[in-house]
């Protein structure tokens, strides 16, 4: 699928993972920037500000170690997240755009926590 056609459809978590991974493979400088400022780089990449309370932490995989993520139960939303839904940003956006955009960035995993 071409990048233009991909942009025309709703981006999935897998789509973002593939695009970010490809960019890190082709542009080592992008990977370094992602390591230095994961939240800022992801905001630029998705062209949308992330919630102020959202912390994005990159964890690099090792050859003999994987990071297995268990997704948070969407039924357990905080008041802040419920406010975000009313304001146009919901936990689904946070999960699918922010927390996993770079979960497979080359060999980088993503751990996201709300403060």
Secondary structure, 3 states (H helix, E strand, C coil): CCHHHHHHCCCCHHHHHHHHHHHHHHCHHHHHHHHHCHHHHHHHHHCCCCCCCEEEEEEECECCECCCCCCCCCCCCCHHHHHHHHCCCCHHHHHHHHHCCCCCECCEEEEEEEC
